[in-house]
Amino acid sequence: MIPTPPSHVALDLPPWLVENLERRSPVVHNDNEQQMAFVLEIAAENSRQGGGPFAAAVYGSGGELVSLGVNRVVPDSTPIAHAEIMAIAAAGQALGTWDVRSRGEFTLVSSTEPCAMCMGAVPWAGVRSLVIGARDEDARAVGFDEGNKPADWREHLAAVGITVTRDLLRDEAAKILLDYASSGAPIYNGSTA
Amino acid sequence: MIPTPPSHVALDLPPWLVENLERRSPVVHNDNEQQMAFVLEIAAENSRQGGGPFAAAVYGSGGELVSLGVNRVVPDSTPIAHAEIMAIAAAGQALGTWDVRSRGEFTLVSSTEPCAMCMGAVPWAGVRSLVIGARDEDARAVGFDEGNKPADWREHLAAVGITVTRDLLRDEAAKILLDYASSGAPIYNGSTA
């Protein structure tokens, strides 16, 4: 028995996060450090709630939270449900355009350096800046596979008008990855899956 | 007025495609060429129906169609709604696992060589093979931005156990891109958006 292919894929925030956002909305964080602290709080809670230890957010130039994503790969059976993919998709739908760049200067804040897929998505997102907490090597150190990224990814983003800030609250961000790995939760990746 | 960030993102197949699949289901194509011919038929129809000229499908080892994706970037205001991302997400949800590799040997059939984002997603998809119609340069020739892919992407996929077949029905696949561009439909990409 071969089922009909799915006509609908849902990338949903988990209920605890929806409640959290409804309670706190509107969320405004005026600088990148406040934004990263919020994203890290969500990443840590997501890993306690059964998701992956990753979160990402799109902020507008007034510091308003436009969209948020968390890693839902394992609980939602969705290999592409990385935090950045969810945040970028939600930003487009929130703003009502694929061309986010036409609506202002947006920033993608990511708890860990995006994997190869998510890094490839950054230019499609229409953001003008990317702010990163933990480095690629912090994720690899606990066993996550970051994929095959071009060595020149920072130069390429600069060439298409996207500025990159790294290492913002890196120690705090790396600790979330380490705590997740220490808890014995699944470390999934492409090469050993 | 700052709205609450979206709690739900939908990656949906368009109604014409849902009807098409319901009419034809179950879809079984026993070899890669039949699979590619089907994917190209869907890509061409998607571009006539207001989507991008791209489609992708995940097939099981018995030739059964597990999932299908089409480019919905513009009509759905979703920068990451590329055909491969939709097909990979739907395959995981159809099979009920992020770890598609544990369920058998699956193939991702893509009408055009995946962009940098989608190429990064291929190892996360859990497929054992990737079958490609048009080349990267066919997409770039009509103005699409394929992003910043690592030069060694084929070697990297081979190293993680994924075989690659290129140029299957390439002329037919490239013609779909050319017809789309000739129609004056929007050519969207990251660097000029």
Contacts between the chains, C-beta under 8 A, distances in Angstrom:
chain1	res1	chain2	res2	distance
A	2	B	25	7.6
A	2	B	26	3.8
A	2	B	27	7.9
A	2	B	28	7.0
A	2	B	64	4.6
A	2	B	65	7.7
A	3	B	26	7.8
A	3	B	94	6.8
A	4	B	21	5.8
A	4	B	22	6.3
A	4	B	25	4.3
A	4	B	26	7.3
A	5	B	21	5.9
A	5	B	25	7.7
A	5	B	27	7.6
A	5	B	57	8.0
A	5	B	65	5.7
A	5	B	66	6.4
A	5	B	67	4.8
A	5	B	68	4.9
A	5	B	90	6.4
A	5	B	94	6.6
A	6	B	13	7.9
A	6	B	67	6.0
A	6	B	90	4.3
A	6	B	93	5.7
A	6	B	94	5.2
A	7	B	12	6.5
A	7	B	13	4.6
A	7	B	17	7.7
A	7	B	18	4.3
A	7	B	21	7.1
A	8	B	10	6.7
A	8	B	11	7.7
A	8	B	12	5.0
A	8	B	13	7.3
A	9	B	10	7.5
A	9	B	11	4.2
A	9	B	12	7.3
A	9	B	86	6.5
A	9	B	89	4.5
A	9	B	90	5.1
A	9	B	93	5.8
A	10	B	8	6.7
A	10	B	9	7.5
A	10	B	10	6.5
A	10	B	11	7.8
A	10	B	93	7.8
A	11	B	8	7.6
A	11	B	9	4.2
A	11	B	10	7.8
A	11	B	11	6.6
A	11	B	89	7.4
A	12	B	7	6.5
A	12	B	8	5.0
A	12	B	9	7.3
A	13	B	6	7.9
A	13	B	7	4.6
A	13	B	8	7.3
A	17	B	7	7.7
A	18	B	7	4.4
A	21	B	4	5.8
A	21	B	5	6.0
A	21	B	7	7.2
A	22	B	4	6.3
A	25	B	2	7.6
A	25	B	4	4.3
A	25	B	5	7.7
A	26	B	2	3.8
A	26	B	3	7.8
A	26	B	4	7.4
A	27	B	2	7.9
A	27	B	5	7.6
A	28	B	2	7.0
A	57	B	5	8.0
A	64	B	2	4.6
A	65	B	2	7.7
A	65	B	5	5.7
A	66	B	5	6.4
A	67	B	5	4.8
A	67	B	6	6.1
A	68	B	5	4.9
A	73	B	98	4.7
A	73	B	124	7.9
A	74	B	98	5.6
A	76	B	92	8.0
A	76	B	93	7.4
A	76	B	98	7.8
A	77	B	92	4.7
A	77	B	93	5.5
A	77	B	95	7.3
A	77	B	96	5.4
A	77	B	97	5.2
A	77	B	98	5.2
A	78	B	89	5.1
A	78	B	92	4.8
A	78	B	93	6.0
A	78	B	98	6.3
A	79	B	88	5.8
A	79	B	89	7.2
A	79	B	92	5.0
A	79	B	98	5.1
A	79	B	100	6.9
A	79	B	121	7.3
A	79	B	124	4.3
A	79	B	125	5.6
A	79	B	126	6.4
A	80	B	85	5.4
A	80	B	88	5.4
A	80	B	89	5.0
A	80	B	92	7.8
A	80	B	121	5.4
A	80	B	124	6.3
A	80	B	125	7.9
A	81	B	89	7.2
A	81	B	98	8.0
A	85	B	80	5.5
A	85	B	85	7.4
A	86	B	9	6.5
A	88	B	79	5.8
A	88	B	80	5.4
A	89	B	9	4.6
A	89	B	11	7.4
A	89	B	78	5.1
A	89	B	79	7.2
A	89	B	80	5.0
A	89	B	81	7.2
A	90	B	5	6.4
A	90	B	6	4.3
A	90	B	9	5.1
A	91	B	79	8.0
A	92	B	76	8.0
A	92	B	77	4.7
A	92	B	78	4.8
A	92	B	79	5.0
A	92	B	80	7.8
A	93	B	6	5.7
A	93	B	9	5.8
A	93	B	10	7.8
A	93	B	76	7.4
A	93	B	77	5.5
A	93	B	78	6.0
A	94	B	3	6.8
A	94	B	5	6.6
A	94	B	6	5.2
A	95	B	77	7.3
A	96	B	77	5.4
A	97	B	77	5.2
A	98	B	73	4.7
A	98	B	74	5.6
A	98	B	76	7.8
A	98	B	77	5.2
A	98	B	78	6.4
A	98	B	79	5.0
A	98	B	188	6.6
A	99	B	188	7.0
A	99	B	193	5.0
A	100	B	79	6.8
A	101	B	193	5.0
A	102	B	193	7.4
A	115	B	120	6.5
A	115	B	124	8.0
A	116	B	116	7.9
A	116	B	119	7.5
A	116	B	120	3.3
A	116	B	123	7.9
A	116	B	150	7.9
A	117	B	117	5.7
A	117	B	118	7.6
A	117	B	120	3.3
A	117	B	121	4.3
A	117	B	124	6.3
A	118	B	117	7.7
A	118	B	120	7.3
A	119	B	116	7.6
A	119	B	120	6.8
A	120	B	115	6.5
A	120	B	116	3.3
A	120	B	117	3.4
A	120	B	118	7.3
A	120	B	119	6.8
A	120	B	120	4.8
A	120	B	147	5.2
A	120	B	148	7.3
A	120	B	149	7.7
A	121	B	79	7.3
A	121	B	80	5.4
A	121	B	117	4.3
A	123	B	116	8.0
A	123	B	145	7.4
A	123	B	147	6.1
A	123	B	148	7.7
A	123	B	190	3.2
A	123	B	191	6.9
A	124	B	73	7.9
A	124	B	79	4.3
A	124	B	80	6.3
A	124	B	115	8.0
A	124	B	117	6.3
A	124	B	147	7.6
A	124	B	190	5.3
A	125	B	79	5.6
A	125	B	80	7.8
A	126	B	79	6.4
A	126	B	190	7.8
A	126	B	193	5.8
A	145	B	123	7.5
A	147	B	120	5.2
A	147	B	123	6.1
A	147	B	124	7.6
A	148	B	120	7.3
A	148	B	123	7.7
A	148	B	150	5.1
A	148	B	152	7.3
A	148	B	153	6.7
A	148	B	156	4.2
A	149	B	120	7.7
A	149	B	150	6.9
A	150	B	116	7.9
A	150	B	148	5.1
A	150	B	149	6.9
A	150	B	150	4.7
A	150	B	151	7.9
A	151	B	150	7.9
A	152	B	148	7.3
A	153	B	148	6.7
A	156	B	148	4.2
A	160	B	190	5.8
A	160	B	191	4.6
A	161	B	191	7.8
A	188	B	98	6.5
A	188	B	99	7.0
A	190	B	123	3.2
A	190	B	124	5.3
A	190	B	126	7.8
A	190	B	160	5.8
A	191	B	123	6.9
A	191	B	160	4.7
A	191	B	161	7.8
A	193	B	98	8.0
A	193	B	99	5.0
A	193	B	101	5.0
A	193	B	102	7.4
A	193	B	126	5.8
